Amino acid sequence: MNGDLGPRADFRPLILDESAPADTPMLTQLRKSQLVRIHDLRDVLRQELGTLTNPISTEPEDRWVYYPWRRTLVGLLDETSFRAIRLDRNRNKLTRDEQQRLAGLHIGVVGQSVGHACAYTIALEGGCGMLRLADFDEIELSNLNRVPGSIFDIGVNKSVVTARRIAELDPYLPVQIRTAGVTEDSVDEFLTGLSVVIEECDSLDIKFAVREGARRFRIPLLMETSDRGLFDVERYDLEPGRLPFHGLLGATTGADLRGLTTKDKAPHVMRILDPGELSARMAASLVEIDETVTTWPQLGSEVQLGAAVVAAAVRRIGLGHKLSSGRVRVDLEHGLDALAEPEPVEEGSFPEPEPIDDAPAVSPVERVLHCAQRAPSGGNTQPWVLRQDAAGLRMDLVRTESTALDIGYRGSAVAIGAALHNARAAAAAHGLLGPHRVAENAATVLTATLEFGSGADPLLARDYPAALARETNRRLGNGAPLATPVLAGLAAAAAAEGALLHAVTEHDDLAQAAELLGNSDRIRYLTPRLHEELFAELRWPDGHGSAQRSEPERWPGGGRVALTGIDVRSLELSPVEQAKLRMARRTDVMARLHEWSTGRALGEYTRDRVNSSSALVAVTLPCPSGAPGLIDYARAGAAAQRVWLEAGRRGLAVQPVSPVFLYARRPAELIAISPDFADTLTSLQGRFLDLLGVPEHEIMALVLRLSYAAAATVRSRRLPFGEHRSRWGGSDQPGAGDRS
């Protein structure tokens, strides 16, 4: 160390470990001294450490820190525990990994007026692992308008004052000082080993010398000039040939500036600062120097704002984020001039939904078509076109309605199977029942037909009014258990189509299912394509903001209504959940959560609802051949619709909560759904199938959440039956395969 460092006792605390024999004599001496105050914070800090979410794994250890200038011995925790507590509120503006990266920075600060605020702010947020401070001057009372010291610091070297204040914030942060300041002779020694240099001195020739040194050492240089938030970045690490001060001084060198009077330096200063950009008050004050004011003015608030800008720039450098050479003004006054009334955020409630006419059709055939159109589909996309001719009804799969979760059109086939069942139920109720058929073909992938006849089927006809009344109910349930006959009745409904019902009813099993489905939802939010499709499906009432579209579909004579997709009101969101949904639609927020490997709360909606349920059931269809086709999925869809309608007759609220892996049968399909989370999806799928007891040879149509709950607020609307379509998008907010 240089001789001008001064005694360490002037600015560095003494850190003592009671378990280290070498420290015992000093601790004993300090404790016995009548002049030393003891301030023990160990128990308080241990208690606070215990309150942290996601705490560090190491056990805290005791440390004692002696501050000579205060004659105070403080009981603290070890460096790791201390920092975990002190920097906890940085997360996740700064993650722990990012904090560790910043701890590798060594920052030099030349000048300790504005520089004091810069150094302290960087230390405050844990933005470096070492600080080196330089200033030859001492604190005067006139400095205390912008230097956050006290009258007890008057006459003390400015570097010492900064170092002491930082030591009282974080005794473990290494701080070096240079009480002789920086000169042309010492600049290289000062810059050695630094990652960034912050130049805040008053001397123009030293400013130039620091830049020339930074260029030699290839160190980025930052300078904050307070007035109107002027901030300069000179990336000598990236541009070693860059001229000092952005080349504003031309060919001027440090030697040209040496020995100049203040008056002679003024033209150079003005070339750097640009008089036309100074605030009116600063420019007018400069005119009055030595007349009515002593020197150029600075305000503490502007200095603190500048320190925040410098700290943000240091973060960018340390974390490898973009920070180019150049100049910017972070003008606080200009910002305040731009004050405006904020746009209100609608929350708490939505407009009351308009009633849906469930029986607009007149003729029996039209009623059959109308009932088919009321079938559920993923995201209420209604992936079919209904056609009527003299022979009967034809339903073709519409491939343009498919989403990433509709692997191989399996989800669309399930929807067509449900719609075909609705049509058959209506036909049976009106004496029109005839043969039906489902076939795969190259043109439309899948086609279902129902011939009109004169047949009747009382059991099938029983489903007609239930199909018209069917709805998705996403309200929280009361958790009341299902009676055994209820599950037996649902299983019988599935068996009518040759399908099976796998049920989870125990509280612990429901909690496990809730966790698995919540994790599935998290992946849906954090996978860009799935996120986009999810929010493309939501329909927001007029005036309440749309995630993807600002205008609803228009139909002749039908007004402004959404005829596909999920009405947001049907999600039954609390005001808090509404706010979370608006936050979750932001792709930048989801990208951050993905980057941090976090976002468990994204599954909270589904977890809460599954945990409030009476049962969770999966409707499956055995396929012993091991190669199920779309016809099998259509048949499974008919079974799922039978189960849904039977549950409604028994007074149950029904909500599909099918996971994103519902229709995946091979590892490659999970990769296609979400490349970043394919391994996680494989694990979730295996655990989910094991929980429900679904063997490999069975295909799943839907997973339904059953509960006892209040009536749903709104049902999603339907397209008019016929050939005309206008697609908006994909699935329901909180459940990957949610249908309406």
Solvent accessible surface area in square Angstrom, and as a share of the most:
residue,aa,sasa,rsa
1,M,175,0.78
2,N,66,0.34
3,G,86,0.83
4,D,46,0.24
5,L,18,0.09
6,G,40,0.39
7,P,90,0.56
8,R,151,0.55
9,A,54,0.42
10,D,55,0.28
11,F,8,0.03
12,R,22,0.08
13,P,8,0.05
14,L,71,0.35
15,I,63,0.32
16,L,5,0.03
17,D,33,0.17
18,E,75,0.34
19,S,97,0.63
20,A,31,0.24
21,P,116,0.73
22,A,92,0.71
23,D,31,0.16
24,T,65,0.38
25,P,89,0.56
26,M,73,0.33
27,L,2,0.01
28,T,54,0.32
29,Q,118,0.53
30,L,13,0.06
31,R,91,0.33
32,K,148,0.63
33,S,39,0.25
34,Q,175,0.78
35,L,124,0.62
36,V,21,0.12
37,R,145,0.53
38,I,79,0.40
39,H,71,0.32
40,D,69,0.36
41,L,49,0.24
42,R,52,0.19
43,D,115,0.60
44,V,90,0.52
45,L,24,0.12
46,R,90,0.33
47,Q,137,0.61
48,E,79,0.35
49,L,17,0.09
50,G,68,0.65
51,T,98,0.57
52,L,23,0.11
53,T,112,0.65
54,N,99,0.51
55,P,75,0.47
56,I,41,0.21
57,S,115,0.75
58,T,81,0.47
59,E,145,0.65
60,P,28,0.17
61,E,92,0.41
62,D,43,0.22
63,R,46,0.17
64,W,8,0.03
65,V,0,0.00
66,Y,30,0.11
67,Y,14,0.05
68,P,34,0.22
69,W,56,0.20
70,R,148,0.54
71,R,132,0.48
72,T,12,0.07
73,L,0,0.00
74,V,16,0.09
75,G,0,0.00
76,L,9,0.04
77,L,0,0.00
78,D,17,0.09
79,E,75,0.34
80,T,74,0.43
81,S,0,0.00
82,F,24,0.10
83,R,54,0.20
84,A,15,0.12
85,I,18,0.09
86,R,56,0.20
87,L,18,0.09
88,D,26,0.14
89,R,219,0.80
90,N,30,0.15
91,R,65,0.24
92,N,54,0.28
93,K,193,0.82
94,L,9,0.04
95,T,18,0.11
96,R,76,0.28
97,D,110,0.57
98,E,21,0.10
99,Q,21,0.10
100,Q,135,0.60
101,R,132,0.48
102,L,0,0.00
103,A,44,0.34
104,G,55,0.53
105,L,19,0.10
106,H,70,0.31
107,I,0,0.00
108,G,0,0.00
109,V,0,0.00
110,V,4,0.02
111,G,6,0.06
112,Q,1,0.00
113,S,18,0.12
114,V,8,0.05
115,G,0,0.00
116,H,1,0.00
117,A,2,0.02
118,C,0,0.00
119,A,0,0.00
120,Y,37,0.14
121,T,25,0.14
122,I,1,0.01
123,A,1,0.01
124,L,87,0.43
125,E,38,0.17
126,G,12,0.12
127,G,2,0.02
128,C,8,0.05
129,G,18,0.18
130,M,10,0.05
131,L,0,0.00
132,R,21,0.08
133,L,0,0.00
134,A,1,0.01
135,D,17,0.09
136,F,150,0.63
137,D,56,0.29
138,E,89,0.40
139,I,3,0.01
140,E,99,0.44
141,L,117,0.58
142,S,81,0.52
143,N,11,0.05
144,L,43,0.21
145,N,82,0.42
146,R,45,0.16
147,V,2,0.01
148,P,45,0.28
149,G,28,0.27
150,S,46,0.29
151,I,116,0.59
152,F,174,0.72
153,D,24,0.12
154,I,76,0.39
155,G,42,0.41
156,V,35,0.20
157,N,21,0.11
158,K,13,0.06
159,S,0,0.00
160,V,11,0.06
161,V,5,0.03
162,T,0,0.00
163,A,0,0.00
164,R,49,0.18
165,R,73,0.27
166,I,0,0.00
167,A,0,0.00
168,E,71,0.32
169,L,31,0.15
170,D,2,0.01
171,P,1,0.01
172,Y,22,0.08
173,L,7,0.04
174,P,64,0.40
175,V,6,0.04
176,Q,42,0.19
177,I,1,0.01
178,R,14,0.05
179,T,33,0.19
180,A,54,0.42
181,G,7,0.07
182,V,13,0.07
183,T,63,0.37
184,E,68,0.30
185,D,140,0.73
186,S,33,0.21
187,V,5,0.03
188,D,59,0.31
189,E,69,0.31
190,F,2,0.01
191,L,0,0.00
192,T,75,0.44
193,G,54,0.52
194,L,16,0.08
195,S,36,0.23
196,V,0,0.00
197,V,0,0.00
198,I,0,0.00
199,E,0,0.00
200,E,18,0.08
201,C,21,0.13
202,D,116,0.60
203,S,40,0.26
204,L,6,0.03
205,D,23,0.12
206,I,26,0.13
207,K,33,0.14
208,F,6,0.03
209,A,8,0.06
210,V,1,0.00
211,R,0,0.00
212,E,50,0.22
213,G,0,0.00
214,A,0,0.00
215,R,68,0.25
216,R,139,0.51
217,F,76,0.32
218,R,131,0.48
219,I,8,0.04
220,P,5,0.03
221,L,0,0.00
222,L,0,0.00
223,M,8,0.03
224,E,4,0.02
225,T,29,0.17
226,S,3,0.02
227,D,11,0.05
228,R,70,0.26
229,G,6,0.06
230,L,4,0.02
231,F,8,0.03
232,D,1,0.01
233,V,7,0.04
234,E,1,0.00
235,R,20,0.07
236,Y,0,0.00
237,D,34,0.18
238,L,114,0.57
239,E,65,0.29
240,P,53,0.33
241,G,66,0.63
242,R,52,0.19
243,L,92,0.46
244,P,11,0.07
245,F,3,0.01
246,H,45,0.20
247,G,26,0.25
248,L,73,0.36
249,L,3,0.01
250,G,40,0.38
251,A,99,0.77
252,T,21,0.12
253,T,59,0.35
254,G,5,0.05
255,A,60,0.46
256,D,79,0.41
257,L,0,0.00
258,R,128,0.47
259,G,75,0.72
260,L,52,0.26
261,T,82,0.48
262,T,120,0.70
263,K,171,0.73
264,D,72,0.37
265,K,42,0.18
266,A,45,0.35
267,P,79,0.50
268,H,34,0.15
269,V,46,0.27
270,M,52,0.23
271,R,109,0.40
272,I,8,0.04
273,L,29,0.14
274,D,63,0.33
275,P,72,0.45
276,G,70,0.68
277,E,74,0.33
278,L,22,0.11
279,S,30,0.19
280,A,86,0.67
281,R,210,0.77
282,M,20,0.09
283,A,36,0.28
284,A,59,0.46
285,S,25,0.16
286,L,50,0.25
287,V,112,0.65
288,E,61,0.27
289,I,53,0.27
290,D,126,0.65
291,E,132,0.59
292,T,105,0.61
293,V,56,0.32
294,T,123,0.71
295,T,77,0.45
296,W,93,0.33
297,P,53,0.34
298,Q,22,0.10
299,L,109,0.54
300,G,20,0.19
301,S,70,0.45
302,E,43,0.19
303,V,0,0.00
304,Q,83,0.37
305,L,47,0.23
306,G,2,0.02
307,A,0,0.00
308,A,49,0.38
309,V,25,0.15
310,V,0,0.00
311,A,3,0.02
312,A,34,0.27
313,A,4,0.03
314,V,1,0.00
315,R,72,0.26
316,R,116,0.42
317,I,26,0.13
318,G,14,0.14
319,L,11,0.05
320,G,64,0.61
321,H,82,0.37
322,K,160,0.68
323,L,29,0.15
324,S,69,0.44
325,S,26,0.17
326,G,26,0.25
327,R,85,0.31
328,V,80,0.46
329,R,51,0.19
330,V,59,0.34
331,D,27,0.14
332,L,81,0.40
333,E,117,0.53
334,H,123,0.55
335,G,41,0.40
336,L,92,0.46
337,D,120,0.62
338,A,71,0.55
339,L,144,0.72
340,A,88,0.68
341,E,158,0.71
342,P,111,0.70
343,E,150,0.67
344,P,108,0.68
345,V,105,0.60
346,E,77,0.35
347,E,104,0.47
348,G,37,0.36
349,S,80,0.51
350,F,34,0.14
351,P,62,0.39
352,E,151,0.68
353,P,31,0.20
354,E,111,0.50
355,P,128,0.80
356,I,47,0.24
357,D,95,0.49
358,D,40,0.21
359,A,68,0.53
360,P,75,0.47
361,A,11,0.09
362,V,117,0.67
363,S,43,0.28
364,P,60,0.38
365,V,31,0.18
366,E,63,0.28
367,R,84,0.31
368,V,0,0.00
369,L,6,0.03
370,H,24,0.11
371,C,0,0.00
372,A,0,0.00
373,Q,8,0.04
374,R,6,0.02
375,A,0,0.00
376,P,2,0.01
377,S,0,0.00
378,G,24,0.23
379,G,0,0.00
380,N,0,0.00
381,T,7,0.04
382,Q,0,0.00
383,P,3,0.02
384,W,2,0.01
385,V,15,0.09
386,L,4,0.02
387,R,88,0.32
388,Q,99,0.44
389,D,86,0.45
390,A,113,0.88
391,A,69,0.53
392,G,4,0.04
393,L,3,0.02
394,R,99,0.36
395,M,0,0.00
396,D,7,0.04
397,L,7,0.03
398,V,24,0.14
399,R,113,0.41
400,T,103,0.60
401,E,7,0.03
402,S,33,0.21
403,T,20,0.12
404,A,12,0.09
405,L,18,0.09
406,D,17,0.09
407,I,24,0.12
408,G,46,0.44
409,Y,63,0.24
410,R,30,0.11
411,G,7,0.07
412,S,5,0.03
413,A,0,0.00
414,V,1,0.01
415,A,0,0.00
416,I,0,0.00
417,G,1,0.01
418,A,4,0.03
419,A,0,0.00
420,L,10,0.05
421,H,2,0.01
422,N,0,0.00
423,A,0,0.00
424,R,37,0.13
425,A,0,0.00
426,A,0,0.00
427,A,0,0.00
428,A,6,0.04
429,A,46,0.36
430,H,51,0.23
431,G,30,0.29
432,L,35,0.17
433,L,26,0.13
434,G,16,0.15
435,P,91,0.57
436,H,84,0.38
437,R,162,0.59
438,V,30,0.17
439,A,18,0.14
440,E,85,0.38
441,N,53,0.27
442,A,102,0.79
443,A,75,0.58
444,T,28,0.16
445,V,23,0.13
446,L,0,0.00
447,T,11,0.07
448,A,0,0.00
449,T,44,0.26
450,L,1,0.01
451,E,93,0.41
452,F,43,0.18
453,G,33,0.32
454,S,104,0.67
455,G,30,0.29
456,A,79,0.62
457,D,48,0.25
458,P,113,0.71
459,L,118,0.59
460,L,3,0.02
461,A,22,0.17
462,R,116,0.42
463,D,6,0.03
464,Y,33,0.13
465,P,84,0.53
466,A,17,0.13
467,A,1,0.00
468,L,29,0.15
469,A,70,0.54
470,R,12,0.04
471,E,54,0.24
472,T,8,0.05
473,N,7,0.04
474,R,1,0.00
475,R,78,0.28
476,L,98,0.49
477,G,15,0.14
478,N,108,0.55
479,G,38,0.37
480,A,36,0.28
481,P,116,0.73
482,L,23,0.12
483,A,56,0.43
484,T,109,0.63
485,P,87,0.55
486,V,16,0.09
487,L,44,0.22
488,A,58,0.45
489,G,13,0.12
490,L,0,0.00
491,A,42,0.33
492,A,62,0.48
493,A,16,0.12
494,A,0,0.00
495,A,61,0.47
496,A,58,0.45
497,E,26,0.12
498,G,34,0.33
499,A,2,0.02
500,L,78,0.39
501,L,32,0.16
502,H,30,0.13
503,A,44,0.34
504,V,6,0.03
505,T,55,0.32
506,E,114,0.51
507,H,130,0.58
508,D,110,0.57
509,D,51,0.26
510,L,8,0.04
511,A,40,0.31
512,Q,82,0.36
513,A,0,0.00
514,A,0,0.00
515,E,53,0.24
516,L,1,0.00
517,L,3,0.02
518,G,0,0.00
519,N,36,0.18
520,S,0,0.00
521,D,5,0.03
522,R,40,0.14
523,I,1,0.00
524,R,4,0.01
525,Y,5,0.02
526,L,4,0.02
527,T,10,0.06
528,P,104,0.66
529,R,136,0.50
530,L,1,0.00
531,H,5,0.02
532,E,108,0.49
533,E,27,0.12
534,L,1,0.00
535,F,0,0.00
536,A,21,0.17
537,E,0,0.00
538,L,5,0.03
539,R,11,0.04
540,W,25,0.09
541,P,15,0.10
542,D,75,0.39
543,G,70,0.67
544,H,24,0.11
545,G,38,0.37
546,S,39,0.25
547,A,22,0.17
548,Q,100,0.44
549,R,121,0.44
550,S,99,0.64
551,E,93,0.42
552,P,21,0.13
553,E,11,0.05
554,R,157,0.57
555,W,36,0.13
556,P,132,0.83
557,G,91,0.88
558,G,37,0.35
559,G,44,0.43
560,R,99,0.36
561,V,24,0.14
562,A,24,0.18
563,L,16,0.08
564,T,3,0.01
565,G,2,0.02
566,I,0,0.00
567,D,20,0.10
568,V,1,0.00
569,R,45,0.17
570,S,3,0.02
571,L,0,0.00
572,E,27,0.12
573,L,24,0.12
574,S,48,0.31
575,P,70,0.44
576,V,97,0.56
577,E,33,0.15
578,Q,7,0.03
579,A,49,0.38
580,K,95,0.40
581,L,3,0.01
582,R,33,0.12
583,M,107,0.48
584,A,8,0.07
585,R,66,0.24
586,R,118,0.43
587,T,97,0.56
588,D,76,0.39
589,V,34,0.19
590,M,10,0.04
591,A,61,0.47
592,R,111,0.41
593,L,36,0.18
594,H,52,0.23
595,E,105,0.47
596,W,67,0.23
597,S,90,0.58
598,T,49,0.29
599,G,10,0.10
600,R,135,0.49
601,A,67,0.52
602,L,28,0.14
603,G,0,0.00
604,E,63,0.28
605,Y,16,0.06
606,T,2,0.01
607,R,17,0.06
608,D,62,0.32
609,R,5,0.02
610,V,0,0.00
611,N,66,0.34
612,S,20,0.13
613,S,3,0.02
614,S,3,0.02
615,A,0,0.00
616,L,0,0.00
617,V,0,0.00
618,A,0,0.00
619,V,0,0.00
620,T,0,0.00
621,L,3,0.02
622,P,43,0.27
623,C,8,0.05
624,P,119,0.75
625,S,96,0.62
626,G,48,0.46
627,A,81,0.63
628,P,31,0.20
629,G,26,0.25
630,L,19,0.09
631,I,77,0.39
632,D,42,0.22
633,Y,3,0.01
634,A,2,0.01
635,R,116,0.42
636,A,0,0.00
637,G,0,0.00
638,A,11,0.08
639,A,0,0.00
640,A,1,0.01
641,Q,1,0.01
642,R,32,0.12
643,V,0,0.00
644,W,4,0.01
645,L,3,0.01
646,E,13,0.06
647,A,0,0.00
648,G,44,0.43
649,R,83,0.30
650,R,93,0.34
651,G,55,0.53
652,L,11,0.05
653,A,9,0.07
654,V,4,0.02
655,Q,1,0.01
656,P,0,0.00
657,V,2,0.01
658,S,0,0.00
659,P,4,0.03
660,V,2,0.01
661,F,1,0.00
662,L,13,0.06
663,Y,12,0.04
664,A,4,0.03
665,R,82,0.30
666,R,140,0.51
667,P,102,0.64
668,A,68,0.53
669,E,16,0.07
670,L,5,0.03
671,I,93,0.47
672,A,75,0.58
673,I,4,0.02
674,S,0,0.00
675,P,93,0.59
676,D,102,0.53
677,F,17,0.07
678,A,12,0.09
679,D,123,0.64
680,T,58,0.34
681,L,0,0.00
682,T,74,0.43
683,S,54,0.35
684,L,3,0.01
685,Q,31,0.14
686,G,34,0.32
687,R,112,0.41
688,F,0,0.00
689,L,43,0.21
690,D,117,0.61
691,L,37,0.18
692,L,10,0.05
693,G,45,0.43
694,V,12,0.07
695,P,50,0.31
696,E,155,0.69
697,H,80,0.36
698,E,11,0.05
699,I,1,0.01
700,M,11,0.05
701,A,0,0.00
702,L,3,0.02
703,V,0,0.00
704,L,0,0.00
705,R,1,0.00
706,L,0,0.00
707,S,0,0.00
708,Y,62,0.23
709,A,39,0.30
710,A,66,0.51
711,A,78,0.60
712,A,19,0.14
713,T,56,0.32
714,V,14,0.08
715,R,38,0.14
716,S,7,0.04
717,R,56,0.21
718,R,25,0.09
719,L,6,0.03
720,P,73,0.46
721,F,70,0.29
722,G,30,0.29
723,E,116,0.52
724,H,126,0.56
725,R,48,0.17
726,S,47,0.30
727,R,83,0.30
728,W,30,0.11
729,G,2,0.02
730,G,1,0.01
731,S,6,0.04
732,D,0,0.00
733,Q,10,0.05
734,P,1,0.01
735,G,2,0.02
736,A,3,0.02
737,G,12,0.12
738,D,0,0.00
739,R,7,0.03
740,S,7,0.05
